[in-house]
Amino acid sequence: MFVIIVGGGKTGSQLAQLLLAEKHRVKVVDDRPEVVARLKAELPPDCFVAGDGSDPTVLEAAGVHTANVLAAVTREDEANLVVTSLARFEFNVPRVIARVNDPQNAWMFTPEMGVDVALNAADILSKLIAEEMSLGDMMLLLKLRRGEYALVEEKLRPTSRALGLPLKDMPLPPNCVIAAIIRRGKILIPRGLMHFEAEDEILAVVANEALPTLREYLS
């Protein structure tokens, strides 16, 4: 996969290094001299382009015509919106992701502005904190389908209502599936006749609206 990252700050450079470690092709675009100097020290020489990412000619020099993904992660929301609009409507980049710096600007980061996914750090962090506060012992491991589903983990206590019934007879929410069971350090594949034991760690994929029901049943 070929990814162009516009914005070489901490977010952009960290993302670039993660993608490079996974063997993806990366180009980081930034026009700040101090950032370009740092990128030269941190990244391979063919992984950055010095220039303004909102300039179509700079994006072309970065190879935007063949990019699979473009991520606009500068500290300026206006710049990110210009970049995403160019990426989608001028160069037809298949996947466009944007960083939202000011939560009050989040309403502008829409498909009409070329944005497939808008990442609002303040909103994400506040929701994660609220979820951790409301879920008690249930741990949120991963968000799926743009936050519609979650992968969660719950360790069963001896008083859990889930003990004693075979999995096939458990009154789980319809939009929930038990993905795996960790028992005494070993991963078990769930089967219909399997019974939960105290201290089992349950991994489940569940829709957001079903999280309270699942937590109440497993706790």
TORKOL-4160 file (C-alpha; in steps of 0.2 Angstrom, whole numbers, padded with zeros to 4 digits, m for minus):
219
<pt num="1" X="0000" Y="0000" Z="0000"/>
<pt num="2" X="0006" Y="0018" Z="m0004"/>
<pt num="3" X="0002" Y="0031" Z="0009"/>
<pt num="4" X="0005" Y="0050" Z="0007"/>
<pt num="5" X="0005" Y="0059" Z="0024"/>
<pt num="6" X="0003" Y="0078" Z="0023"/>
<pt num="7" X="0011" Y="0085" Z="0039"/>
<pt num="8" X="0027" Y="0079" Z="0046"/>
<pt num="9" X="0024" Y="0083" Z="0065"/>
<pt num="10" X="0024" Y="0070" Z="0079"/>
<pt num="11" X="0008" Y="0062" Z="0072"/>
<pt num="12" X="0014" Y="0062" Z="0054"/>
<pt num="13" X="0032" Y="0055" Z="0058"/>
<pt num="14" X="0025" Y="0042" Z="0070"/>
<pt num="15" X="0012" Y="0036" Z="0057"/>
<pt num="16" X="0026" Y="0035" Z="0044"/>
<pt num="17" X="0037" Y="0025" Z="0055"/>
<pt num="18" X="0023" Y="0013" Z="0059"/>
<pt num="19" X="0019" Y="0011" Z="0041"/>
<pt num="20" X="0037" Y="0008" Z="0036"/>
<pt num="21" X="0039" Y="m0005" Z="0049"/>
<pt num="22" X="0024" Y="m0014" Z="0041"/>
<pt num="23" X="0033" Y="m0013" Z="0024"/>
<pt num="24" X="0021" Y="0000" Z="0016"/>
<pt num="25" X="0027" Y="0014" Z="0004"/>
<pt num="26" X="0026" Y="0031" Z="0012"/>
<pt num="27" X="0029" Y="0049" Z="0007"/>
<pt num="28" X="0028" Y="0063" Z="0021"/>
<pt num="29" X="0025" Y="0080" Z="0014"/>
<pt num="30" X="0030" Y="0096" Z="0024"/>
<pt num="31" X="0037" Y="0113" Z="0020"/>
<pt num="32" X="0044" Y="0118" Z="0037"/>
<pt num="33" X="0063" Y="0118" Z="0037"/>
<pt num="34" X="0065" Y="0112" Z="0054"/>
<pt num="35" X="0053" Y="0098" Z="0051"/>
<pt num="36" X="0061" Y="0093" Z="0034"/>
<pt num="37" X="0078" Y="0093" Z="0043"/>
<pt num="38" X="0071" Y="0081" Z="0056"/>
<pt num="39" X="0062" Y="0070" Z="0043"/>
<pt num="40" X="0079" Y="0068" Z="0034"/>
<pt num="41" X="0086" Y="0061" Z="0050"/>
<pt num="42" X="0072" Y="0050" Z="0054"/>
<pt num="43" X="0066" Y="0043" Z="0037"/>
<pt num="44" X="0074" Y="0035" Z="0022"/>
<pt num="45" X="0078" Y="0048" Z="0009"/>
<pt num="46" X="0065" Y="0043" Z="m0003"/>
<pt num="47" X="0051" Y="0044" Z="0010"/>
<pt num="48" X="0048" Y="0063" Z="0011"/>
<pt num="49" X="0045" Y="0078" Z="0000"/>
<pt num="50" X="0048" Y="0096" Z="0005"/>
<pt num="51" X="0034" Y="0107" Z="0000"/>
<pt num="52" X="0016" Y="0113" Z="0004"/>
<pt num="53" X="0004" Y="0099" Z="0004"/>
<pt num="54" X="m0010" Y="0110" Z="m0001"/>
<pt num="55" X="m0001" Y="0113" Z="m0018"/>
<pt num="56" X="m0006" Y="0101" Z="m0032"/>
<pt num="57" X="0011" Y="0101" Z="m0039"/>
<pt num="58" X="0019" Y="0096" Z="m0023"/>
<pt num="59" X="0006" Y="0082" Z="m0021"/>
<pt num="60" X="0010" Y="0076" Z="m0039"/>
<pt num="61" X="0028" Y="0076" Z="m0035"/>
<pt num="62" X="0024" Y="0065" Z="m0020"/>
<pt num="63" X="0015" Y="0053" Z="m0032"/>
<pt num="64" X="m0003" Y="0056" Z="m0027"/>
<pt num="65" X="m0009" Y="0049" Z="m0044"/>
<pt num="66" X="m0004" Y="0031" Z="m0037"/>
<pt num="67" X="m0008" Y="0034" Z="m0019"/>
<pt num="68" X="m0020" Y="0021" Z="m0010"/>
<pt num="69" X="m0022" Y="0032" Z="0005"/>
<pt num="70" X="m0019" Y="0050" Z="0009"/>
<pt num="71" X="m0019" Y="0056" Z="0027"/>
<pt num="72" X="m0019" Y="0075" Z="0031"/>
<pt num="73" X="m0013" Y="0077" Z="0049"/>
<pt num="74" X="m0006" Y="0095" Z="0050"/>
<pt num="75" X="m0011" Y="0106" Z="0064"/>
<pt num="76" X="m0022" Y="0117" Z="0054"/>
<pt num="77" X="m0039" Y="0111" Z="0050"/>
<pt num="78" X="m0041" Y="0123" Z="0035"/>
<pt num="79" X="m0025" Y="0116" Z="0028"/>
<pt num="80" X="m0031" Y="0098" Z="0031"/>
<pt num="81" X="m0048" Y="0102" Z="0022"/>
<pt num="82" X="m0039" Y="0109" Z="0007"/>
<pt num="83" X="m0028" Y="0094" Z="0006"/>
<pt num="84" X="m0042" Y="0081" Z="0007"/>
<pt num="85" X="m0053" Y="0090" Z="m0006"/>
<pt num="86" X="m0038" Y="0090" Z="m0018"/>
<pt num="87" X="m0035" Y="0072" Z="m0014"/>
<pt num="88" X="m0052" Y="0066" Z="m0017"/>
<pt num="89" X="m0059" Y="0078" Z="m0031"/>
<pt num="90" X="m0043" Y="0082" Z="m0041"/>
<pt num="91" X="m0033" Y="0066" Z="m0039"/>
<pt num="92" X="m0046" Y="0053" Z="m0035"/>
<pt num="93" X="m0037" Y="0045" Z="m0020"/>
<pt num="94" X="m0047" Y="0030" Z="m0015"/>
<pt num="95" X="m0045" Y="0033" Z="0004"/>
<pt num="96" X="m0044" Y="0050" Z="0012"/>
<pt num="97" X="m0041" Y="0052" Z="0031"/>
<pt num="98" X="m0040" Y="0069" Z="0040"/>
<pt num="99" X="m0035" Y="0075" Z="0058"/>
<pt num="100" X="m0047" Y="0087" Z="0067"/>
<pt num="101" X="m0038" Y="0098" Z="0078"/>
<pt num="102" X="m0052" Y="0109" Z="0084"/>
<pt num="103" X="m0068" Y="0099" Z="0089"/>
<pt num="104" X="m0079" Y="0114" Z="0084"/>
<pt num="105" X="m0073" Y="0111" Z="0066"/>
<pt num="106" X="m0078" Y="0093" Z="0066"/>
<pt num="107" X="m0094" Y="0096" Z="0057"/>
<pt num="108" X="m0084" Y="0102" Z="0041"/>
<pt num="109" X="m0075" Y="0085" Z="0039"/>
<pt num="110" X="m0087" Y="0076" Z="0029"/>
<pt num="111" X="m0087" Y="0066" Z="0012"/>
<pt num="112" X="m0093" Y="0082" Z="0004"/>
<pt num="113" X="m0076" Y="0089" Z="0008"/>
<pt num="114" X="m0067" Y="0073" Z="0003"/>
<pt num="115" X="m0065" Y="0066" Z="0020"/>
<pt num="116" X="m0068" Y="0047" Z="0022"/>
<pt num="117" X="m0063" Y="0046" Z="0040"/>
<pt num="118" X="m0061" Y="0061" Z="0052"/>
<pt num="119" X="m0050" Y="0058" Z="0067"/>
<pt num="120" X="m0055" Y="0070" Z="0081"/>
<pt num="121" X="m0042" Y="0066" Z="0095"/>
<pt num="122" X="m0051" Y="0076" Z="0109"/>
<pt num="123" X="m0068" Y="0067" Z="0105"/>
<pt num="124" X="m0059" Y="0050" Z="0104"/>
<pt num="125" X="m0050" Y="0052" Z="0120"/>
<pt num="126" X="m0066" Y="0059" Z="0129"/>
<pt num="127" X="m0076" Y="0044" Z="0123"/>
<pt num="128" X="m0063" Y="0031" Z="0128"/>
<pt num="129" X="m0063" Y="0039" Z="0146"/>
<pt num="130" X="m0082" Y="0039" Z="0147"/>
<pt num="131" X="m0082" Y="0020" Z="0141"/>
<pt num="132" X="m0069" Y="0015" Z="0154"/>
<pt num="133" X="m0079" Y="0024" Z="0167"/>
<pt num="134" X="m0095" Y="0016" Z="0162"/>
<pt num="135" X="m0089" Y="m0002" Z="0158"/>
<pt num="136" X="m0081" Y="m0006" Z="0175"/>
<pt num="137" X="m0071" Y="m0021" Z="0174"/>
<pt num="138" X="m0074" Y="m0024" Z="0155"/>
<pt num="139" X="m0059" Y="m0018" Z="0145"/>
<pt num="140" X="m0061" Y="m0010" Z="0128"/>
<pt num="141" X="m0048" Y="m0018" Z="0116"/>
<pt num="142" X="m0052" Y="m0011" Z="0099"/>
<pt num="143" X="m0065" Y="m0001" Z="0090"/>
<pt num="144" X="m0072" Y="m0008" Z="0074"/>
<pt num="145" X="m0082" Y="m0002" Z="0059"/>
<pt num="146" X="m0079" Y="0016" Z="0063"/>
<pt num="147" X="m0084" Y="0014" Z="0081"/>
<pt num="148" X="m0100" Y="0005" Z="0079"/>
<pt num="149" X="m0093" Y="m0011" Z="0086"/>
<pt num="150" X="m0080" Y="m0015" Z="0099"/>
<pt num="151" X="m0069" Y="m0030" Z="0104"/>
<pt num="152" X="m0070" Y="m0031" Z="0123"/>
<pt num="153" X="m0063" Y="m0042" Z="0137"/>
<pt num="154" X="m0071" Y="m0047" Z="0153"/>
<pt num="155" X="m0063" Y="m0058" Z="0167"/>
<pt num="156" X="m0077" Y="m0069" Z="0175"/>
<pt num="157" X="m0079" Y="m0068" Z="0193"/>
<pt num="158" X="m0085" Y="m0083" Z="0204"/>
<pt num="159" X="m0102" Y="m0074" Z="0205"/>
<pt num="160" X="m0104" Y="m0071" Z="0186"/>
<pt num="161" X="m0121" Y="m0076" Z="0179"/>
<pt num="162" X="m0113" Y="m0083" Z="0164"/>
<pt num="163" X="m0106" Y="m0098" Z="0174"/>
<pt num="164" X="m0114" Y="m0115" Z="0173"/>
<pt num="165" X="m0124" Y="m0113" Z="0156"/>
<pt num="166" X="m0117" Y="m0120" Z="0140"/>
<pt num="167" X="m0113" Y="m0107" Z="0128"/>
<pt num="168" X="m0127" Y="m0111" Z="0116"/>
<pt num="169" X="m0140" Y="m0108" Z="0130"/>
<pt num="170" X="m0133" Y="m0091" Z="0135"/>
<pt num="171" X="m0145" Y="m0076" Z="0133"/>
<pt num="172" X="m0132" Y="m0065" Z="0124"/>
<pt num="173" X="m0138" Y="m0050" Z="0114"/>
<pt num="174" X="m0141" Y="m0054" Z="0096"/>
<pt num="175" X="m0128" Y="m0042" Z="0090"/>
<pt num="176" X="m0114" Y="m0050" Z="0100"/>
<pt num="177" X="m0103" Y="m0065" Z="0098"/>
<pt num="178" X="m0090" Y="m0073" Z="0109"/>
<pt num="179" X="m0074" Y="m0073" Z="0099"/>
<pt num="180" X="m0062" Y="m0083" Z="0111"/>
<pt num="181" X="m0059" Y="m0089" Z="0129"/>
<pt num="182" X="m0043" Y="m0087" Z="0138"/>
<pt num="183" X="m0042" Y="m0101" Z="0151"/>
<pt num="184" X="m0026" Y="m0103" Z="0162"/>
<pt num="185" X="m0016" Y="m0095" Z="0148"/>
<pt num="186" X="m0023" Y="m0105" Z="0134"/>
<pt num="187" X="m0034" Y="m0098" Z="0120"/>
<pt num="188" X="m0050" Y="m0109" Z="0118"/>
<pt num="189" X="m0061" Y="m0108" Z="0102"/>
<pt num="190" X="m0079" Y="m0106" Z="0109"/>
<pt num="191" X="m0091" Y="m0121" Z="0105"/>
<pt num="192" X="m0109" Y="m0123" Z="0109"/>
<pt num="193" X="m0108" Y="m0135" Z="0123"/>
<pt num="194" X="m0093" Y="m0126" Z="0132"/>
<pt num="195" X="m0096" Y="m0120" Z="0149"/>
<pt num="196" X="m0087" Y="m0104" Z="0156"/>
<pt num="197" X="m0077" Y="m0106" Z="0172"/>
<pt num="198" X="m0072" Y="m0093" Z="0185"/>
<pt num="199" X="m0057" Y="m0083" Z="0180"/>
<pt num="200" X="m0060" Y="m0086" Z="0161"/>
<pt num="201" X="m0056" Y="m0071" Z="0151"/>
<pt num="202" X="m0069" Y="m0068" Z="0138"/>
<pt num="203" X="m0066" Y="m0059" Z="0122"/>
<pt num="204" X="m0082" Y="m0053" Z="0113"/>
<pt num="205" X="m0086" Y="m0043" Z="0098"/>
<pt num="206" X="m0102" Y="m0033" Z="0102"/>
<pt num="207" X="m0112" Y="m0018" Z="0095"/>
<pt num="208" X="m0111" Y="m0002" Z="0105"/>
<pt num="209" X="m0129" Y="m0003" Z="0110"/>
<pt num="210" X="m0127" Y="m0020" Z="0117"/>
<pt num="211" X="m0112" Y="m0017" Z="0128"/>
<pt num="212" X="m0122" Y="m0013" Z="0144"/>
<pt num="213" X="m0132" Y="m0029" Z="0142"/>
<pt num="214" X="m0116" Y="m0040" Z="0139"/>
<pt num="215" X="m0108" Y="m0032" Z="0154"/>
<pt num="216" X="m0122" Y="m0035" Z="0165"/>
<pt num="217" X="m0123" Y="m0053" Z="0160"/>
<pt num="218" X="m0105" Y="m0057" Z="0162"/>
<pt num="219" X="m0102" Y="m0047" Z="0178"/>
